[in-house]
Amino acid sequence: SDGHAVLEFVQNMEYKFVELLVLPFKESPEYVIRQQISYRYNSLRSRMSVMQSRLQDVNALVKIKNPSLLMQLQRNSQLNANALGAMS
């Protein structure tokens, strides 16, 4: 366990194995891994924030145009959320 590894893609021919691709890997330092985790987490948080904002905008528009449809959508989303919660 020296921090190195190799990923090999090999094709099994009838009478021989053919190396298609060999990828050497080296273990990253812990601080790099932490940076990557933080970056990905913050990236997902910002995407979620944008999506929540879009959803609020759509809800506001539907509320103006068709309030009963909004109520039905909200009711269905609560039922789906409850069903997913019961599964876990």
Secondary structure, DSSP 8 states (H G I E B T S, - for coil): --SEEEEEEEEE-SS-EEEEEEEEEE---HHHHHHHHHHHHHHHHHHHHHHHHHHHHHHHHHHHH-HHHHHHHHHHHHHHHHHHHHH-
